[in-house]
Amino acid sequence: MNLVLTRAREILNAEADAIRNVPLDAHVTAAVDILYKCKGKIVTTGMGKAGNMALKMAGTLCSTGSPACFLHPGESAHGDLGLIDNNDVIVAFSTSGKTREVIEMLQRAIHLGVKKIIGITSHPDSPLRTLCTVVLNMGEIVEPCSLGLTPTASTAVMLALGDVLALLLMEKKRFTKGQFGVRHHGGYLGHKARQ
């Protein structure tokens, strides 16, 4: 096998291992219960690549029967925090749990009356943990990038944990194929859901 393919396999294995090694515990059950009991909408947030994973989770939640949206933490400081209602649940993504914009947004959301925040983070000493009702621990992340910096294993874990929460919530709500089809009126998935 040539060196490029060997390295490609190493990267894929590193990301798959990061997902396999996520330390699942009772916090997953608690997070799903919080989302299930949410009387408002689910607001996901994160900065940079973590924000991309948060945006994806919001889309998956919407298509599986749970009203959700993504709130950019930077924009929240310029008026978009007005989106938040005290019946909402926030899901905050941050590997370090130290991202200033995310921490400030959560502090202000709590001030506005938000009572339930689910954090997805890796670092055990992160200030994010002190602001959250429940924390899903990503485990120790080693990025496979040659610099050890580019967030790929960490975002793979975030993506997977967002999917875990969305799918477990969908199942708890007994979301049906017909309900899925109503939300997907176009495209391949919409057609398949209505067959």
PATORZA-777091 format. One record per residue: residue number from 1; residue in three letters; chain; z, y, x of N, C-alpha, C in turn. Coordinates in steps of 0.001 Angstrom, whole numbers, plus 500000, padded with zeros to 6 digits. Layout:
// residues N
+-----+-----+----+--------+--------+--------+--------+--------+--------+--------+--------+--------+
:   i :  aa : ch :   n.c3 :   n.c2 :   n.c1 :  ca.c3 :  ca.c2 :  ca.c1 :   c.c3 :   c.c2 :   c.c1 :
+-----+-----+----+--------+--------+--------+--------+--------+--------+--------+--------+--------+
: NUM : ALA :  A :      Z :      Y :      X :      Z :      Y :      X :      Z :      Y :      X :
...
+-----+-----+----+--------+--------+--------+--------+--------+--------+--------+--------+--------+
END
This chain:
// residues 195
+-----+-----+----+--------+--------+--------+--------+--------+--------+--------+--------+--------+
:   i :  aa : ch :   n.c3 :   n.c2 :   n.c1 :  ca.c3 :  ca.c2 :  ca.c1 :   c.c3 :   c.c2 :   c.c1 :
+-----+-----+----+--------+--------+--------+--------+--------+--------+--------+--------+--------+
:   1 : MET :  A : 500000 : 498820 : 500853 : 500000 : 500000 : 500000 : 500000 : 501246 : 500901 :
:   2 : ASN :  A : 499220 : 502246 : 500524 : 499181 : 503446 : 501385 : 500449 : 504277 : 501234 :
:   3 : LEU :  A : 500648 : 505210 : 502143 : 501887 : 505981 : 502202 : 502112 : 506836 : 500959 :
:   4 : VAL :  A : 501019 : 507357 : 500392 : 501153 : 508192 : 499190 : 501694 : 507360 : 498031 :
:   5 : LEU :  A : 501136 : 506161 : 497850 : 501603 : 505310 : 496753 : 503020 : 504814 : 496991 :
:   6 : THR :  A : 503353 : 504560 : 498227 : 504719 : 504153 : 498558 : 505704 : 505261 : 498200 :
:   7 : ARG :  A : 505351 : 506469 : 498576 : 506214 : 507618 : 498267 : 506281 : 507871 : 496768 :
:   8 : ALA :  A : 505150 : 507707 : 496080 : 505139 : 507874 : 494623 : 506112 : 506896 : 493965 :
:   9 : ARG :  A : 506107 : 505646 : 494442 : 507015 : 504644 : 493882 : 508469 : 505003 : 494166 :
:  10 : GLU :  A : 508747 : 505531 : 495350 : 510111 : 505952 : 495691 : 510614 : 507038 : 494736 :
:  11 : ILE :  A : 509736 : 507995 : 494436 : 510111 : 509090 : 493537 : 510387 : 508562 : 492131 :
:  12 : LEU :  A : 509492 : 507708 : 491638 : 509700 : 507136 : 490308 : 510984 : 506318 : 490256 :
:  13 : ASN :  A : 511241 : 505542 : 491295 : 512460 : 504729 : 491336 : 513707 : 505603 : 491366 :
:  14 : ALA :  A : 513651 : 506705 : 492117 : 514805 : 507607 : 492198 : 515111 : 508218 : 490832 :
:  15 : GLU :  A : 514076 : 508620 : 490109 : 514285 : 509214 : 488792 : 514778 : 508170 : 487795 :
:  16 : ALA :  A : 514196 : 506969 : 487854 : 514638 : 505887 : 486960 : 516079 : 505493 : 487255 :
:  17 : ASP :  A : 516436 : 505433 : 488541 : 517816 : 505104 : 488920 : 518788 : 506157 : 488414 :
:  18 : ALA :  A : 518399 : 507435 : 488496 : 519269 : 508507 : 488013 : 519568 : 508323 : 486531 :
:  19 : ILE :  A : 518555 : 507935 : 485756 : 518758 : 507684 : 484323 : 519623 : 506449 : 484112 :
:  20 : ARG :  A : 519327 : 505382 : 484839 : 520104 : 504146 : 484686 : 521580 : 504339 : 485036 :
:  21 : ASN :  A : 521867 : 505243 : 485945 : 523235 : 505427 : 486435 : 524051 : 506460 : 485661 :
:  22 : VAL :  A : 523510 : 506988 : 484567 : 524270 : 507945 : 483755 : 525527 : 507240 : 483227 :
:  23 : PRO :  A : 526692 : 507823 : 483472 : 527941 : 507185 : 483027 : 528216 : 507455 : 481547 :
:  24 : LEU :  A : 527761 : 506581 : 480689 : 527963 : 506747 : 479247 : 529413 : 506436 : 478885 :
:  25 : ASP :  A : 529966 : 507226 : 477973 : 531338 : 507006 : 477528 : 531502 : 507514 : 476096 :
:  26 : ALA :  A : 532744 : 507624 : 475654 : 533034 : 508028 : 474267 : 532546 : 509433 : 473951 :
:  27 : HIS :  A : 532249 : 510234 : 474975 : 531752 : 511584 : 474716 : 530387 : 511559 : 474023 :
:  28 : VAL :  A : 529606 : 510504 : 474243 : 528311 : 510390 : 473561 : 528544 : 510254 : 472057 :
:  29 : THR :  A : 529460 : 509380 : 471692 : 529802 : 509185 : 470277 : 530314 : 510488 : 469667 :
:  30 : ALA :  A : 531181 : 511180 : 470397 : 531733 : 512445 : 469903 : 530644 : 513490 : 469727 :
:  31 : ALA :  A : 529698 : 513550 : 470663 : 528608 : 514526 : 470574 : 527731 : 514257 : 469358 :
:  32 : VAL :  A : 527400 : 512995 : 469126 : 526573 : 512644 : 467961 : 527309 : 513003 : 466673 :
:  33 : ASP :  A : 528598 : 512765 : 466631 : 529394 : 513100 : 465449 : 529395 : 514607 : 465196 :
:  34 : ILE :  A : 529531 : 515397 : 466258 : 529486 : 516858 : 466124 : 528136 : 517301 : 465570 :
:  35 : LEU :  A : 527063 : 516744 : 466107 : 525722 : 517103 : 465633 : 525522 : 516677 : 464182 :
:  36 : TYR :  A : 526023 : 515518 : 463829 : 525887 : 514999 : 462465 : 526604 : 515906 : 461454 :
:  37 : LYS :  A : 527742 : 516444 : 461849 : 528547 : 517271 : 460944 : 528158 : 518749 : 460985 :
:  38 : CYS :  A : 527169 : 519086 : 461780 : 526745 : 520480 : 461920 : 526281 : 521035 : 460577 :
:  39 : LYS :  A : 526871 : 522152 : 460161 : 526518 : 522790 : 458880 : 525438 : 523859 : 459048 :
:  40 : GLY :  A : 525165 : 524217 : 460282 : 524129 : 525209 : 460559 : 522962 : 524552 : 461260 :
:  41 : LYS :  A : 522517 : 525191 : 462321 : 521414 : 524634 : 463112 : 521934 : 524238 : 464486 :
:  42 : ILE :  A : 521159 : 523444 : 465173 : 521490 : 523058 : 466539 : 520711 : 523983 : 467463 :
:  43 : VAL :  A : 521406 : 524668 : 468332 : 520796 : 525617 : 469262 : 520893 : 525032 : 470658 :
:  44 : THR :  A : 519758 : 524774 : 471272 : 519767 : 524255 : 472641 : 519505 : 525400 : 473606 :
:  45 : THR :  A : 520056 : 525267 : 474819 : 519866 : 526325 : 475804 : 519937 : 525771 : 477213 :
:  46 : GLY :  A : 519331 : 526484 : 478118 : 519338 : 526136 : 479529 : 518410 : 527093 : 480249 :
:  47 : MET :  A : 518601 : 527213 : 481527 : 517814 : 528150 : 482335 : 516843 : 527380 : 483220 :
:  48 : GLY :  A : 515650 : 527907 : 483422 : 514684 : 527277 : 484316 : 514223 : 525925 : 483801 :
:  49 : LYS :  A : 514183 : 524938 : 484696 : 513717 : 523597 : 484307 : 514649 : 522968 : 483285 :
:  50 : ALA :  A : 515958 : 523260 : 483392 : 516906 : 522759 : 482392 : 516566 : 523328 : 481017 :
:  51 : GLY :  A : 516117 : 524568 : 480990 : 515690 : 525170 : 479734 : 514491 : 524464 : 479133 :
:  52 : ASN :  A : 513581 : 524005 : 479994 : 512428 : 523248 : 479493 : 512884 : 521965 : 478795 :
:  53 : MET :  A : 513908 : 521316 : 479347 : 514431 : 520092 : 478740 : 515153 : 520419 : 477426 :
:  54 : ALA :  A : 515837 : 521561 : 477398 : 516504 : 521995 : 476168 : 515486 : 522294 : 475070 :
:  55 : LEU :  A : 514389 : 522933 : 475449 : 513317 : 523225 : 474487 : 512738 : 521936 : 473913 :
:  56 : LYS :  A : 512537 : 520959 : 474783 : 512010 : 519670 : 474323 : 512969 : 519013 : 473344 :
:  57 : MET :  A : 514280 : 519066 : 473633 : 515251 : 518459 : 472715 : 515197 : 519129 : 471348 :
:  58 : ALA :  A : 515081 : 520464 : 471325 : 515008 : 521177 : 470046 : 513803 : 520707 : 469240 :
:  59 : GLY :  A : 512667 : 520520 : 469905 : 511474 : 520034 : 469212 : 511666 : 518640 : 468654 :
:  60 : THR :  A : 512295 : 517767 : 469420 : 512542 : 516396 : 468957 : 513498 : 516399 : 467773 :
:  61 : LEU :  A : 514523 : 517229 : 467834 : 515463 : 517319 : 466709 : 514760 : 517778 : 465438 :
:  62 : CYS :  A : 513930 : 518805 : 465543 : 513219 : 519312 : 464361 : 512348 : 518237 : 463721 :
:  63 : SER :  A : 511659 : 517479 : 464544 : 510743 : 516480 : 463996 : 511470 : 515246 : 463478 :
:  64 : THR :  A : 512770 : 515135 : 463760 : 513527 : 513979 : 463292 : 514629 : 514374 : 462309 :
:  65 : GLY :  A : 514452 : 515514 : 461654 : 515294 : 515856 : 460513 : 516503 : 516725 : 460778 :
:  66 : SER :  A : 516590 : 517334 : 461963 : 517738 : 518193 : 462264 : 517243 : 519568 : 462690 :
:  67 : PRO :  A : 517442 : 520588 : 461851 : 516969 : 521929 : 462204 : 517553 : 522387 : 463543 :
:  68 : ALA :  A : 516669 : 522798 : 464444 : 517085 : 523172 : 465796 : 516153 : 524237 : 466346 :
:  69 : CYS :  A : 516643 : 524950 : 467352 : 515814 : 525926 : 468048 : 516334 : 526079 : 469470 :
:  70 : PHE :  A : 515502 : 526616 : 470321 : 515874 : 526889 : 471699 : 516189 : 528375 : 471825 :
:  71 : LEU :  A : 517283 : 528703 : 472494 : 517639 : 530092 : 472758 : 517699 : 530285 : 474267 :
:  72 : HIS :  A : 516822 : 531139 : 474781 : 516802 : 531418 : 476219 : 518055 : 532205 : 476579 :
:  73 : PRO :  A : 518850 : 531731 : 477547 : 520094 : 532428 : 477860 : 519890 : 533847 : 478382 :
:  74 : GLY :  A : 518791 : 534093 : 479074 : 518503 : 535452 : 479538 : 518212 : 536382 : 478383 :
:  75 : GLU :  A : 517412 : 535920 : 477439 : 517078 : 536739 : 476270 : 518284 : 536927 : 475358 :
:  76 : SER :  A : 519220 : 535973 : 475386 : 520401 : 536104 : 474526 : 521213 : 537345 : 474870 :
:  77 : ALA :  A : 521133 : 537766 : 476147 : 521869 : 538958 : 476584 : 521203 : 540245 : 476119 :
:  78 : HIS :  A : 520015 : 540118 : 475534 : 519274 : 541307 : 475099 : 519003 : 541267 : 473596 :
:  79 : GLY :  A : 519960 : 540720 : 472859 : 519879 : 540761 : 471405 : 519596 : 539450 : 470723 :
:  80 : ASP :  A : 519002 : 538482 : 471441 : 518646 : 537228 : 470779 : 519848 : 536370 : 470421 :
:  81 : LEU :  A : 521036 : 536728 : 470927 : 522249 : 536010 : 470528 : 522514 : 536196 : 469039 :
:  82 : GLY :  A : 521849 : 537177 : 468433 : 521948 : 537379 : 466992 : 521460 : 536186 : 466193 :
:  83 : LEU :  A : 520761 : 535278 : 466828 : 520311 : 534033 : 466200 : 521486 : 533129 : 465840 :
:  84 : ILE :  A : 522577 : 533270 : 466588 : 523723 : 532367 : 466479 : 524549 : 532653 : 465233 :
:  85 : ASP :  A : 524980 : 531573 : 464595 : 525878 : 531647 : 463449 : 527086 : 530763 : 463759 :
:  86 : ASN :  A : 528236 : 531057 : 463175 : 529430 : 530276 : 463515 : 529394 : 528840 : 462998 :
:  87 : ASN :  A : 528403 : 528492 : 462189 : 528229 : 527107 : 461746 : 527317 : 526301 : 462675 :
:  88 : ASP :  A : 526764 : 526967 : 463673 : 525831 : 526298 : 464594 : 526571 : 525483 : 465648 :
:  89 : VAL :  A : 525851 : 524546 : 466218 : 526319 : 523792 : 467385 : 525370 : 524121 : 468527 :
:  90 : ILE :  A : 525926 : 524382 : 469700 : 525104 : 524656 : 470885 : 525108 : 523434 : 471792 :
:  91 : VAL :  A : 523935 : 523090 : 472302 : 523814 : 522071 : 473348 : 523303 : 522785 : 474588 :
:  92 : ALA :  A : 524149 : 522834 : 475623 : 523836 : 523592 : 476836 : 523540 : 522659 : 478000 :
:  93 : PHE :  A : 522384 : 522873 : 478626 : 521932 : 522062 : 479758 : 522097 : 522857 : 481055 :
:  94 : SER :  A : 522803 : 522291 : 482028 : 522905 : 522907 : 483348 : 523440 : 521876 : 484331 :
:  95 : THR :  A : 522613 : 521482 : 485297 : 523054 : 520474 : 486263 : 524304 : 520944 : 486991 :
:  96 : SER :  A : 524278 : 522153 : 487498 : 525430 : 522668 : 488242 : 526568 : 523061 : 487319 :
:  97 : GLY :  A : 526234 : 523454 : 486099 : 527244 : 523969 : 485182 : 527772 : 525318 : 485617 :
:  98 : LYS :  A : 527028 : 525965 : 486500 : 527467 : 527251 : 487056 : 526458 : 528369 : 486822 :
:  99 : THR :  A : 525403 : 528082 : 486097 : 524349 : 529065 : 485878 : 524897 : 530266 : 485109 :
: 100 : ARG :  A : 524871 : 531418 : 485744 : 525509 : 532615 : 485200 : 525048 : 532932 : 483786 :
: 101 : GLU :  A : 523742 : 532917 : 483561 : 523216 : 533303 : 482244 : 523711 : 532348 : 481150 :
: 102 : VAL :  A : 523801 : 531074 : 481476 : 524267 : 530083 : 480493 : 525754 : 530289 : 480207 :
: 103 : ILE :  A : 526540 : 530465 : 481261 : 527985 : 530676 : 481088 : 528247 : 531927 : 480242 :
: 104 : GLU :  A : 527568 : 533029 : 480570 : 527764 : 534270 : 479808 : 527360 : 534101 : 478351 :
: 105 : MET :  A : 526257 : 533417 : 478106 : 525815 : 533200 : 476732 : 526851 : 532409 : 475946 :
: 106 : LEU :  A : 527394 : 531353 : 476553 : 528385 : 530533 : 475853 : 529665 : 531319 : 475588 :
: 107 : GLN :  A : 530080 : 532103 : 476548 : 531278 : 532928 : 476345 : 531099 : 533874 : 475170 :
: 108 : ARG :  A : 529932 : 534491 : 475073 : 529666 : 535424 : 473976 : 529487 : 534700 : 472641 :
: 109 : ALA :  A : 528905 : 533507 : 472683 : 528763 : 532715 : 471455 : 530131 : 532326 : 470907 :
: 110 : ILE :  A : 531036 : 531959 : 471792 : 532405 : 531638 : 471370 : 533050 : 532877 : 470751 :
: 111 : HIS :  A : 532827 : 534024 : 471346 : 533358 : 535288 : 470812 : 532812 : 535562 : 469406 :
: 112 : LEU :  A : 531580 : 535116 : 469154 : 530966 : 535305 : 467834 : 531392 : 534237 : 466827 :
: 113 : GLY :  A : 532190 : 533281 : 467259 : 532720 : 532295 : 466317 : 532180 : 530888 : 466427 :
: 114 : VAL :  A : 531294 : 530616 : 467390 : 530796 : 529246 : 467564 : 531952 : 528370 : 468038 :
: 115 : LYS :  A : 532136 : 527252 : 467341 : 533292 : 526401 : 467633 : 532926 : 525108 : 468350 :
: 116 : LYS :  A : 531679 : 524711 : 468301 : 531281 : 523424 : 468874 : 530162 : 523621 : 469895 :
: 117 : ILE :  A : 530448 : 523238 : 471132 : 529458 : 523315 : 472208 : 529441 : 521979 : 472931 :
: 118 : ILE :  A : 528249 : 521425 : 473079 : 528053 : 520186 : 473838 : 527408 : 520562 : 475159 :
: 119 : GLY :  A : 528030 : 520167 : 476246 : 527490 : 520458 : 477573 : 526879 : 519231 : 478196 :
: 120 : ILE :  A : 525782 : 519422 : 478902 : 525155 : 518356 : 479683 : 525091 : 518861 : 481114 :
: 121 : THR :  A : 525911 : 518267 : 481989 : 526049 : 518769 : 483348 : 526426 : 517651 : 484309 :
: 122 : SER :  A : 526316 : 517951 : 485594 : 526609 : 516964 : 486624 : 527861 : 517297 : 487422 :
: 123 : HIS :  A : 527995 : 518523 : 487865 : 529072 : 518879 : 488794 : 530444 : 518808 : 488129 :
: 124 : PRO :  A : 531387 : 518104 : 488738 : 532717 : 517951 : 488133 : 533530 : 519246 : 488086 :
: 125 : ASP :  A : 533191 : 520208 : 488944 : 533966 : 521448 : 489000 : 533269 : 522607 : 488288 :
: 126 : SER :  A : 532340 : 522295 : 487390 : 531559 : 523363 : 486764 : 532357 : 524114 : 485703 :
: 127 : PRO :  A : 532231 : 525451 : 485690 : 532886 : 526237 : 484630 : 532342 : 525921 : 483241 :
: 128 : LEU :  A : 531141 : 525387 : 483159 : 530569 : 525006 : 481866 : 531506 : 524060 : 481121 :
: 129 : ARG :  A : 532116 : 523155 : 481856 : 532986 : 522146 : 481241 : 534139 : 522780 : 480457 :
: 130 : THR :  A : 534655 : 523896 : 480947 : 535807 : 524534 : 480296 : 535418 : 525219 : 478984 :
: 131 : LEU :  A : 534130 : 525451 : 478778 : 533656 : 526132 : 477567 : 533202 : 525155 : 476485 :
: 132 : CYS :  A : 533126 : 523879 : 476823 : 532527 : 522895 : 475920 : 533563 : 522084 : 475159 :
: 133 : THR :  A : 533188 : 521718 : 473948 : 533989 : 520813 : 473139 : 533865 : 519400 : 473684 :
: 134 : VAL :  A : 532646 : 519041 : 474046 : 532327 : 517718 : 474581 : 531362 : 517906 : 475745 :
: 135 : VAL :  A : 531542 : 517117 : 476796 : 530635 : 517171 : 477946 : 530035 : 515792 : 478186 :
: 136 : LEU :  A : 528705 : 515746 : 478258 : 528015 : 514528 : 478681 : 527774 : 514642 : 480176 :
: 137 : ASN :  A : 528361 : 513728 : 480905 : 528272 : 513755 : 482357 : 526962 : 513106 : 482808 :
: 138 : MET :  A : 526193 : 513828 : 483587 : 524919 : 513312 : 484087 : 525113 : 512340 : 485248 :
: 139 : GLY :  A : 526300 : 512296 : 485819 : 526530 : 511490 : 487007 : 526114 : 512257 : 488244 :
: 140 : GLU :  A : 526259 : 511622 : 489380 : 525867 : 512256 : 490640 : 524354 : 512191 : 490779 :
: 141 : ILE :  A : 523735 : 513328 : 490957 : 522275 : 513417 : 491016 : 521825 : 513647 : 492460 :
: 142 : VAL :  A : 520877 : 512830 : 492890 : 520216 : 513034 : 494184 : 518740 : 513266 : 493885 :
: 143 : GLU :  A : 518284 : 514477 : 494155 : 516879 : 514799 : 493895 : 515994 : 514126 : 494954 :
: 144 : PRO :  A : 514913 : 513455 : 494539 : 514056 : 512768 : 495503 : 513125 : 513676 : 496298 :
: 145 : CYS :  A : 513110 : 514961 : 495973 : 512300 : 515934 : 496700 : 512659 : 515889 : 498186 :
: 146 : SER :  A : 511669 : 516040 : 499057 : 511905 : 515990 : 500502 : 512868 : 517082 : 500959 :
: 147 : LEU :  A : 512999 : 518145 : 500157 : 513943 : 519218 : 500463 : 515311 : 518982 : 499819 :
: 148 : GLY :  A : 515354 : 518018 : 498898 : 516580 : 517768 : 498155 : 516912 : 518854 : 497151 :
: 149 : LEU :  A : 515920 : 519635 : 496756 : 516153 : 520799 : 495905 : 515416 : 520768 : 494562 :
: 150 : THR :  A : 514172 : 520355 : 494563 : 513352 : 520422 : 493348 : 513967 : 519558 : 492249 :
: 151 : PRO :  A : 514282 : 520157 : 491097 : 514950 : 519385 : 490045 : 513993 : 518449 : 489315 :
: 152 : THR :  A : 514018 : 517200 : 489712 : 513201 : 516186 : 489031 : 514075 : 515038 : 488522 :
: 153 : ALA :  A : 514934 : 514489 : 489369 : 515854 : 513450 : 488884 : 516804 : 514052 : 487853 :
: 154 : SER :  A : 517270 : 515257 : 488112 : 518195 : 515911 : 487172 : 517522 : 516205 : 485837 :
: 155 : THR :  A : 516280 : 516667 : 485869 : 515607 : 516954 : 484593 : 515234 : 515665 : 483868 :
: 156 : ALA :  A : 514957 : 514600 : 484624 : 514697 : 513303 : 483980 : 515943 : 512849 : 483216 :
: 157 : VAL :  A : 517113 : 513037 : 483811 : 518368 : 512672 : 483153 : 518605 : 513552 : 481929 :
: 158 : MET :  A : 518367 : 514853 : 482063 : 518538 : 515754 : 480921 : 517614 : 515372 : 479768 :
: 159 : LEU :  A : 516371 : 515108 : 480105 : 515398 : 514697 : 479083 : 515890 : 513448 : 478364 :
: 160 : ALA :  A : 516351 : 512468 : 479144 : 516807 : 511209 : 478563 : 518049 : 511408 : 477694 :
: 161 : LEU :  A : 519004 : 512213 : 478157 : 520210 : 512440 : 477357 : 519905 : 513217 : 476077 :
: 162 : GLY :  A : 518975 : 514166 : 476149 : 518543 : 514862 : 474935 : 517923 : 513898 : 473946 :
: 163 : ASP :  A : 517115 : 512973 : 474460 : 516498 : 511954 : 473595 : 517552 : 511030 : 472998 :
: 164 : VAL :  A : 518543 : 510646 : 473806 : 519634 : 509792 : 473309 : 520320 : 510460 : 472118 :
: 165 : LEU :  A : 520688 : 511722 : 472284 : 521378 : 512430 : 471194 : 520495 : 512548 : 469958 :
: 166 : ALA :  A : 519231 : 512918 : 470157 : 518325 : 513108 : 469018 : 518080 : 511801 : 468267 :
: 167 : LEU :  A : 517870 : 510722 : 468994 : 517565 : 509445 : 468335 : 518799 : 508839 : 467669 :
: 168 : LEU :  A : 519960 : 508955 : 468319 : 521183 : 508458 : 467687 : 521502 : 509264 : 466425 :
: 169 : LEU :  A : 521269 : 510569 : 466471 : 521489 : 511410 : 465295 : 520519 : 511040 : 464184 :
: 170 : MET :  A : 519265 : 510837 : 464525 : 518260 : 510435 : 463548 : 518679 : 509134 : 462857 :
: 171 : GLU :  A : 519147 : 508183 : 463643 : 519563 : 506898 : 463077 : 520810 : 507045 : 462216 :
: 172 : LYS :  A : 521743 : 507883 : 462649 : 522970 : 508106 : 461858 : 522629 : 508749 : 460509 :
: 173 : LYS :  A : 521610 : 509600 : 460494 : 521176 : 510247 : 459252 : 520284 : 509343 : 458398 :
: 174 : ARG :  A : 519937 : 508168 : 458923 : 519026 : 507234 : 458240 : 517686 : 507899 : 457914 :
: 175 : PHE :  A : 517195 : 508618 : 458877 : 515926 : 509334 : 458753 : 514790 : 508326 : 458620 :
: 176 : THR :  A : 513925 : 508527 : 457628 : 512903 : 507528 : 457314 : 511523 : 507892 : 457879 :
: 177 : LYS :  A : 510668 : 506901 : 457869 : 509282 : 507102 : 458289 : 508592 : 508128 : 457389 :
: 178 : GLY :  A : 508891 : 508077 : 456099 : 508321 : 509041 : 455163 : 508754 : 510464 : 455470 :
: 179 : GLN :  A : 510030 : 510638 : 455791 : 510526 : 511960 : 456162 : 509874 : 512450 : 457458 :
: 180 : PHE :  A : 509656 : 511520 : 458377 : 508964 : 511862 : 459619 : 507552 : 512359 : 459310 :
: 181 : GLY :  A : 506863 : 511656 : 458409 : 505494 : 512003 : 458049 : 505369 : 513379 : 457415 :
: 182 : VAL :  A : 506356 : 513773 : 456608 : 506353 : 515092 : 455973 : 506397 : 516192 : 457031 :
: 183 : ARG :  A : 507099 : 515937 : 458120 : 507244 : 516937 : 459184 : 506082 : 516906 : 460175 :
: 184 : HIS :  A : 505243 : 515882 : 460076 : 504076 : 515754 : 460956 : 502826 : 515634 : 460088 :
: 185 : HIS :  A : 502420 : 516765 : 459504 : 501278 : 516694 : 458590 : 499949 : 516599 : 459323 :
: 186 : GLY :  A : 499960 : 516787 : 460643 : 498718 : 516686 : 461407 : 498863 : 515734 : 462573 :
: 187 : GLY :  A : 497736 : 515376 : 463156 : 497744 : 514591 : 464376 : 497947 : 513102 : 464171 :
: 188 : TYR :  A : 497902 : 512414 : 465284 : 498012 : 510950 : 465294 : 499327 : 510473 : 464696 :
: 189 : LEU :  A : 500453 : 511085 : 465125 : 501756 : 510630 : 464634 : 501899 : 510860 : 463123 :
: 190 : GLY :  A : 501396 : 511990 : 462639 : 501439 : 512246 : 461205 : 500666 : 511202 : 460428 :
: 191 : HIS :  A : 499475 : 510860 : 460916 : 498658 : 509838 : 460266 : 499375 : 508490 : 460284 :
: 192 : LYS :  A : 499938 : 508140 : 461434 : 500615 : 506838 : 461588 : 501847 : 506769 : 460693 :
: 193 : ALA :  A : 502573 : 507860 : 460544 : 503791 : 507875 : 459734 : 503502 : 507728 : 458252 :
: 194 : ARG :  A : 502295 : 508092 : 457842 : 501947 : 507999 : 456413 : 501188 : 506733 : 456058 :
: 195 : GLN :  A : 501006 : 505828 : 457002 : 500290 : 504572 : 456699 : 501210 : 503590 : 456001 :
+-----+-----+----+--------+--------+--------+--------+--------+--------+--------+--------+--------+
END
